Amino acid sequence: MNFFNRLITLLSQACGIFAAVLIAAAVVIVCQMVFIRYVLNDNTIWQTDFVTYSLIAATFIGAPYVLLTKGHVNVDVLPMYLGDRMRYWLALCAIAVSLGFCLLMTVLTFQFWHEAFEGSWVSDTMWRARLWIPYSAMPVGLGILTLQYVADLLNLLAGREPPFGIEVKEHAVDASLADSGTDVNIPGAGI
């Protein structure tokens, strides 16, 4: 299981790097497009499509890295106030639902990609990009995201990671005060 975790971690990190490269390339192409249009007063053909496809691909392919680093938006009010057992079951349900959704979306986007590949679909723009290339980001990104959810599920079941990353049950006020180093007298605490 350690090998699987290391492999998925490396794969998710590679996805994060690839997504960052796609975003950087999109920024460079936007600058090039502005230069061509407004300085050289010439037409652009492929730049808008490339930037659009790159940003969408960065979103799908970067998703496993975001899950790996727990960088997604997370509202943990409920898990903070639940007991350890209920927090565990809530985390298990959340991962199971997310895993099921990602698995379903992986299958559906693979079918969509396959249809574009078999049908030799091209974009409606002057560039006439073969759409199977940018569409491949959907099943690839979602497939690796599914694997990252499997790794998270296995880590939760094996006790390697606490549910929602919460080690010890603390009240939110107590935890924030402890982080700030403030000593506060809580009524009834010294009884």
Backbone bond lengths (Angstrom), bond angles and torsions (degrees), N, CA, C in turn:
res aa  C-N    CA-C-N  psi(-1)  N-CA   C-N-CA  omega(-1)  CA-C   N-CA-C  phi
1 M - - - 1.449 - - 1.532 110.65 -
2 N 1.342 117.06 -31.11 1.458 119.48 176.66 1.522 111.22 -61.96
3 F 1.335 116.71 -39.08 1.456 120.57 178.29 1.521 110.83 -62.19
4 F 1.338 116.55 -44.61 1.465 120.66 178.69 1.525 110.76 -60.72
5 N 1.338 117.78 -45.28 1.467 121.17 178.82 1.521 111.76 -61.26
6 R 1.328 116.59 -44.42 1.468 119.84 179.71 1.517 111.01 -64.50
7 L 1.332 116.29 -41.84 1.467 120.74 -179.97 1.526 111.25 -62.68
8 I 1.323 116.84 -47.49 1.464 120.65 -179.39 1.525 110.53 -67.12
9 T 1.334 116.88 -37.15 1.469 119.60 176.98 1.524 110.72 -62.07
10 L 1.325 116.66 -46.01 1.469 120.14 178.20 1.527 111.58 -63.44
11 L 1.308 116.02 -40.49 1.467 120.40 179.04 1.534 110.73 -64.49
12 S 1.320 116.74 -42.86 1.469 120.53 178.83 1.528 111.02 -66.82
13 Q 1.323 116.79 -38.48 1.468 119.56 176.67 1.526 111.13 -65.65
14 A 1.323 116.68 -39.79 1.470 120.18 176.34 1.526 110.79 -62.78
15 C 1.321 116.47 -37.64 1.469 120.20 176.62 1.523 110.55 -63.17
16 G 1.327 117.19 -40.78 1.461 120.73 178.33 1.516 111.71 -62.66
17 I 1.327 116.32 -41.90 1.472 120.38 178.59 1.522 110.20 -65.72
18 F 1.332 116.56 -44.34 1.464 120.55 179.48 1.528 111.03 -61.92
19 A 1.325 116.99 -41.17 1.472 120.76 178.48 1.521 110.67 -63.90
20 A 1.329 116.61 -40.25 1.471 119.87 178.05 1.527 111.10 -64.43
21 V 1.324 116.68 -39.03 1.470 120.75 177.85 1.531 110.11 -64.97
22 L 1.323 117.12 -41.15 1.468 120.19 177.60 1.530 111.70 -61.86
23 I 1.319 116.86 -41.36 1.470 120.22 178.79 1.524 110.38 -66.65
24 A 1.326 116.74 -42.41 1.468 120.03 178.08 1.530 110.66 -62.85
25 A 1.325 116.49 -41.78 1.468 119.92 177.98 1.520 110.76 -63.09
26 A 1.324 117.02 -39.21 1.465 120.53 178.87 1.527 110.50 -63.45
27 V 1.318 117.13 -40.00 1.467 120.58 178.68 1.524 110.56 -63.94
28 V 1.328 116.37 -44.58 1.476 120.23 179.20 1.525 110.25 -62.62
29 I 1.314 117.63 -42.45 1.467 121.36 -179.14 1.526 111.22 -66.97
30 V 1.334 117.30 -36.57 1.469 119.29 176.05 1.521 110.02 -62.33
31 C 1.328 116.95 -43.35 1.466 120.32 178.12 1.531 110.92 -62.72
32 Q 1.319 116.34 -41.78 1.463 120.68 178.05 1.521 110.57 -63.80
33 M 1.332 116.66 -39.49 1.454 121.43 -179.82 1.526 110.98 -65.42
34 V 1.324 116.47 -42.37 1.469 120.29 177.88 1.523 109.98 -62.55
35 F 1.328 117.36 -43.08 1.460 121.05 178.91 1.524 111.05 -60.81
36 I 1.329 117.21 -46.86 1.468 121.00 -178.64 1.527 111.32 -63.90
37 R 1.337 116.73 -43.59 1.465 119.61 -175.65 1.517 113.21 -74.03
38 Y 1.323 117.46 -43.90 1.460 119.31 -169.80 1.516 114.28 -102.69
39 V 1.309 118.64 -20.43 1.459 120.24 176.70 1.521 110.00 -97.11
40 L 1.318 116.73 -49.90 1.458 120.96 -179.39 1.525 112.79 -86.37
41 N 1.335 116.49 -11.72 1.466 122.65 -179.52 1.535 111.40 54.19
42 D 1.329 114.83 46.79 1.456 121.12 -178.62 1.530 109.09 -119.22
43 N 1.308 116.52 169.27 1.466 121.53 179.78 1.532 110.78 -86.54
44 T 1.302 114.26 151.47 1.468 120.00 172.54 1.525 107.19 -111.99
45 I 1.321 115.00 142.45 1.453 119.19 -175.91 1.529 111.31 -113.14
46 W 1.290 117.56 -52.98 1.456 121.64 -170.83 1.524 114.07 -103.06
47 Q 1.315 118.90 -13.02 1.458 121.90 -169.81 1.533 113.60 -64.34
48 T 1.311 117.68 -45.09 1.468 120.21 -178.19 1.525 110.83 -63.21
49 D 1.321 116.48 -44.07 1.463 119.97 177.52 1.522 111.12 -61.80
50 F 1.325 116.31 -45.32 1.459 120.04 -178.64 1.528 111.31 -60.30
51 V 1.316 117.07 -44.63 1.469 120.77 -179.80 1.530 110.14 -64.52
52 T 1.304 116.93 -44.21 1.468 120.41 179.78 1.520 111.20 -61.75
53 Y 1.320 117.02 -49.81 1.460 120.79 -179.18 1.532 111.26 -65.57
54 S 1.315 117.35 -36.06 1.466 120.69 -179.94 1.521 111.62 -65.98
55 L 1.320 116.70 -43.44 1.463 119.15 -179.10 1.527 111.95 -68.84
56 I 1.322 116.31 -37.23 1.467 119.26 176.89 1.527 110.07 -67.73
57 A 1.328 117.04 -42.83 1.465 120.54 178.03 1.526 111.00 -63.59
58 A 1.320 117.55 -38.96 1.469 120.82 178.18 1.527 110.78 -62.60
59 T 1.307 116.79 -35.01 1.464 120.77 178.15 1.520 110.85 -65.69
60 F 1.331 116.96 -49.28 1.461 120.00 -178.38 1.529 112.06 -70.39
61 I 1.318 116.59 -45.00 1.461 119.78 -175.95 1.531 111.23 -75.07
62 G 1.321 117.73 -27.68 1.461 120.56 178.57 1.515 114.07 -79.43
63 A 1.327 118.58 -12.81 1.468 121.87 -176.71 1.532 113.82 -60.13
64 P 1.341 120.46 -40.74 1.471 118.59 178.03 1.530 112.72 -61.60
65 Y 1.321 116.88 -37.57 1.468 119.81 178.66 1.526 110.88 -66.29
66 V 1.315 116.47 -39.51 1.466 120.14 178.32 1.524 109.90 -62.47
67 L 1.329 117.59 -41.82 1.462 120.45 177.83 1.529 110.86 -66.78
68 L 1.318 116.87 -40.66 1.462 120.95 179.28 1.519 111.50 -58.71
69 T 1.318 116.70 -43.41 1.469 121.07 -176.88 1.520 112.88 -89.76
70 K 1.337 116.61 2.81 1.474 122.19 -177.67 1.528 109.86 56.04
71 G 1.316 115.23 40.83 1.453 121.27 -177.58 1.515 114.09 -89.14
72 H 1.320 117.62 0.26 1.458 120.87 -179.61 1.527 110.13 -76.63
73 V 1.310 115.60 162.81 1.456 120.99 177.55 1.521 107.34 -68.15
74 N 1.316 115.38 128.39 1.456 119.73 -173.67 1.524 108.86 -135.66
75 V 1.300 117.10 123.22 1.459 122.20 174.75 1.522 105.76 -103.96
76 D 1.328 116.18 109.07 1.458 119.38 -174.58 1.523 113.29 -111.38
77 V 1.323 116.97 29.52 1.457 120.43 178.67 1.526 110.04 -62.60
78 L 1.318 116.89 -49.15 1.457 120.25 -178.86 1.534 111.86 -64.69
79 P 1.334 119.43 -50.17 1.460 118.42 179.14 1.535 114.16 -60.17
80 M 1.326 117.76 -31.12 1.468 120.49 -179.94 1.522 111.43 -64.84
81 Y 1.304 118.44 -33.08 1.455 121.77 -175.25 1.523 113.87 -99.49
82 L 1.323 116.87 -1.64 1.461 119.89 177.13 1.525 109.59 -85.70
83 G 1.302 115.51 156.79 1.458 120.15 173.47 1.521 109.96 -70.98
84 D 1.318 115.65 168.78 1.469 120.11 -177.17 1.526 112.62 -58.47
85 R 1.328 116.03 -43.11 1.468 120.30 -178.37 1.527 111.70 -66.03
86 M 1.329 117.16 -46.39 1.474 120.64 179.73 1.526 110.88 -67.15
87 R 1.325 117.55 -35.84 1.469 121.43 177.79 1.525 109.70 -62.91
88 Y 1.328 115.92 -41.45 1.466 121.05 178.62 1.529 110.41 -60.80
89 W 1.336 116.82 -47.64 1.466 120.26 -178.19 1.522 111.77 -68.28
90 L 1.317 117.96 -34.99 1.461 121.19 176.39 1.530 110.09 -65.31
91 A 1.334 116.52 -43.47 1.466 120.43 178.33 1.525 110.49 -63.68
92 L 1.321 116.30 -40.69 1.460 120.85 178.69 1.532 110.84 -61.96
93 C 1.323 116.45 -44.63 1.477 120.58 178.12 1.525 111.25 -65.03
94 A 1.325 117.17 -42.54 1.466 120.90 -179.15 1.523 111.01 -62.80
95 I 1.328 116.64 -44.04 1.463 119.73 179.10 1.532 110.56 -66.91
96 A 1.333 117.06 -40.82 1.470 120.24 -179.20 1.527 111.47 -63.18
97 V 1.326 117.16 -43.69 1.473 120.41 179.14 1.530 110.06 -65.73
98 S 1.326 117.06 -44.70 1.464 120.79 179.47 1.519 111.17 -63.62
99 L 1.319 116.23 -42.04 1.459 120.90 178.10 1.527 111.10 -61.88
100 G 1.321 116.64 -44.63 1.464 120.40 178.13 1.521 112.12 -61.77
101 F 1.338 116.15 -42.89 1.463 120.23 179.07 1.529 110.72 -63.22
102 C 1.334 116.50 -45.94 1.468 119.62 -178.75 1.526 111.63 -65.92
103 L 1.319 116.71 -37.62 1.457 120.02 177.93 1.527 111.03 -63.89
104 L 1.317 116.17 -45.08 1.463 120.65 177.51 1.531 110.89 -61.10
105 M 1.324 116.85 -46.01 1.465 120.51 -179.49 1.527 111.47 -66.29
106 T 1.333 117.31 -33.72 1.466 119.98 176.38 1.521 110.47 -62.08
107 V 1.318 116.82 -45.60 1.464 121.13 -179.64 1.533 109.96 -64.29
108 L 1.324 117.24 -46.42 1.468 120.54 -177.54 1.531 111.91 -66.18
109 T 1.319 117.35 -41.73 1.466 118.95 179.84 1.522 111.29 -72.16
110 F 1.339 117.46 -29.04 1.464 119.36 174.40 1.525 109.71 -65.33
111 Q 1.328 116.99 -42.76 1.466 120.28 177.75 1.529 110.44 -61.88
112 F 1.336 117.07 -40.82 1.464 121.55 178.16 1.524 110.29 -63.41
113 W 1.348 116.16 -45.67 1.462 120.34 178.49 1.528 110.50 -61.09
114 H 1.329 116.69 -43.73 1.465 121.10 -178.78 1.529 110.89 -62.54
115 E 1.319 116.37 -39.91 1.463 120.27 177.78 1.529 110.77 -63.58
116 A 1.322 116.97 -40.54 1.464 120.35 177.78 1.524 110.96 -67.11
117 F 1.324 117.10 -37.31 1.468 121.61 179.69 1.528 110.88 -68.25
118 E 1.325 116.45 -50.13 1.463 121.14 -178.66 1.532 112.20 -66.57
119 G 1.335 116.11 -34.66 1.459 119.99 -178.80 1.514 114.17 -86.48
120 S 1.331 116.83 1.26 1.477 122.37 -178.73 1.528 111.28 51.05
121 W 1.335 115.73 45.76 1.453 119.86 -180.00 1.522 110.59 -65.80
122 V 1.336 115.01 142.45 1.464 121.24 173.91 1.523 108.33 -130.50
123 S 1.330 115.73 159.64 1.463 119.63 -179.59 1.524 110.13 -69.81
124 D 1.320 115.77 158.93 1.464 121.35 -179.00 1.522 112.37 -84.20
125 T 1.304 117.30 5.35 1.466 120.57 -178.36 1.526 110.15 -91.67
126 M 1.320 115.55 178.02 1.464 120.62 179.38 1.531 111.93 -64.22
127 W 1.313 116.41 -27.65 1.468 120.50 -177.65 1.526 111.50 -68.10
128 R 1.336 116.85 -31.73 1.463 123.06 -180.00 1.526 111.32 54.08
129 A 1.326 116.05 48.09 1.469 121.63 179.99 1.517 110.45 -65.03
130 R 1.320 116.23 139.35 1.461 120.26 174.36 1.523 107.53 -70.55
131 L 1.323 117.26 115.78 1.458 121.93 -170.01 1.523 114.34 -71.38
132 W 1.313 118.86 -18.28 1.455 118.95 178.31 1.523 111.09 -64.36
133 I 1.323 117.34 -25.07 1.471 119.97 -179.28 1.535 110.62 -69.79
134 P 1.336 120.23 -56.62 1.466 117.25 177.98 1.532 113.10 -68.97
135 Y 1.330 117.34 -30.03 1.466 119.70 179.56 1.524 112.13 -68.01
136 S 1.314 117.73 -20.88 1.466 120.32 -179.87 1.524 112.08 -65.35
137 A 1.324 117.40 -20.90 1.466 120.18 178.98 1.527 111.70 -63.91
138 M 1.321 117.38 -29.20 1.470 120.08 -178.54 1.526 112.18 -68.02
139 P 1.338 120.12 -58.68 1.468 117.67 -179.76 1.528 113.30 -67.16
140 V 1.327 117.74 -32.39 1.468 119.51 179.01 1.531 110.18 -66.76
141 G 1.328 116.50 -51.87 1.463 120.07 -179.68 1.514 112.66 -61.88
142 L 1.316 117.05 -45.43 1.465 120.42 -179.99 1.525 111.96 -69.83
143 G 1.329 117.34 -32.78 1.461 120.09 176.69 1.521 111.92 -65.50
144 I 1.318 116.50 -43.60 1.466 119.86 178.23 1.519 110.22 -71.11
145 L 1.322 117.65 -34.33 1.469 120.49 174.29 1.528 110.51 -62.16
146 T 1.314 116.99 -39.58 1.466 121.11 176.13 1.521 110.49 -61.17
147 L 1.334 116.88 -44.51 1.466 120.16 177.80 1.527 111.66 -62.94
148 Q 1.336 116.60 -36.86 1.462 119.68 177.78 1.525 110.93 -66.04
149 Y 1.333 116.81 -37.32 1.467 119.86 174.65 1.528 111.21 -65.41
150 V 1.326 117.71 -38.03 1.469 120.55 176.61 1.530 109.30 -61.84
151 A 1.336 116.91 -44.12 1.469 120.59 178.23 1.529 110.61 -62.24
152 D 1.321 117.65 -42.38 1.468 120.65 177.55 1.520 111.45 -63.14
153 L 1.329 116.31 -40.29 1.461 120.86 178.71 1.531 110.57 -63.71
154 L 1.323 116.94 -45.54 1.462 120.61 179.03 1.524 111.17 -64.09
155 N 1.323 117.25 -38.77 1.465 120.36 177.49 1.520 111.33 -65.62
156 L 1.312 117.67 -37.96 1.467 120.97 177.67 1.523 110.17 -66.97
157 L 1.329 116.69 -46.41 1.465 120.40 -178.87 1.531 112.26 -64.75
158 A 1.330 116.99 -35.18 1.460 121.10 -179.51 1.529 112.33 -82.90
159 G 1.316 117.54 -7.78 1.463 120.74 -179.48 1.513 113.80 79.97
160 R 1.332 117.64 15.07 1.472 121.12 179.02 1.516 112.52 -75.70
161 E 1.308 116.37 -28.77 1.461 121.63 177.91 1.520 108.13 -128.65
162 P 1.335 116.30 136.99 1.464 118.23 177.11 1.532 110.11 -74.47
163 P 1.316 116.99 155.00 1.467 119.68 178.42 1.528 111.12 -59.87
164 F 1.306 116.25 129.48 1.472 123.94 179.48 1.526 112.11 59.30
165 G 1.328 118.19 15.36 1.459 121.35 -179.84 1.514 113.90 73.28
166 I 1.323 117.69 13.04 1.462 122.11 -177.60 1.520 108.08 -96.12
167 E 1.321 116.44 111.32 1.462 121.86 -176.55 1.522 112.39 -73.40
168 V 1.323 116.15 -58.48 1.453 121.70 -173.16 1.508 108.22 -122.39
169 K 1.322 116.16 142.06 1.459 119.13 178.73 1.513 109.02 -72.53
170 E 1.321 114.59 117.04 1.458 122.10 176.36 1.517 107.47 -134.08
171 H 1.295 115.36 151.27 1.456 118.40 173.73 1.513 108.12 -74.06
172 A 1.303 116.68 146.77 1.463 121.40 -175.85 1.522 111.39 -57.54
173 V 1.327 117.78 -39.94 1.466 120.73 -179.25 1.518 109.56 -67.05
174 D 1.342 117.55 -44.41 1.455 121.09 179.61 1.520 110.67 -61.88
175 A 1.327 117.93 -41.71 1.456 121.51 -178.48 1.521 111.30 -66.03
176 S 1.327 117.22 -42.26 1.463 119.16 -179.29 1.523 110.68 -69.51
177 L 1.332 117.62 -35.10 1.460 119.76 177.32 1.519 111.06 -69.49
178 A 1.328 116.72 -37.61 1.457 119.80 178.45 1.521 110.92 -65.47
179 D 1.335 116.77 -37.76 1.458 120.43 178.16 1.519 111.98 -66.17
180 S 1.345 116.67 -33.69 1.460 119.43 -178.15 1.518 112.22 -84.28
181 G 1.340 117.49 -12.64 1.454 120.83 179.32 1.514 113.15 80.99
182 T 1.312 118.14 12.15 1.453 122.31 -178.66 1.519 109.47 -82.74
183 D 1.341 115.63 134.60 1.458 121.00 176.87 1.514 107.66 -97.54
184 V 1.329 116.10 117.12 1.450 121.22 -175.89 1.516 108.21 -125.63
185 N 1.328 115.54 138.05 1.453 120.02 175.45 1.520 107.77 -86.17
186 I 1.314 115.93 118.15 1.445 121.19 178.56 1.521 107.28 -95.87
187 P 1.340 117.87 125.90 1.463 120.33 -177.45 1.523 111.49 -56.07
188 G 1.317 116.02 130.59 1.452 121.69 177.94 1.498 113.83 84.81
189 A 1.352 119.45 -3.88 1.442 121.36 -176.63 1.526 111.49 -75.77
190 G 1.341 117.80 -28.71 1.461 120.31 -176.22 1.510 112.98 -94.43
191 I 1.296 119.49 9.59 1.462 122.04 -176.91 1.500 110.95 -79.71
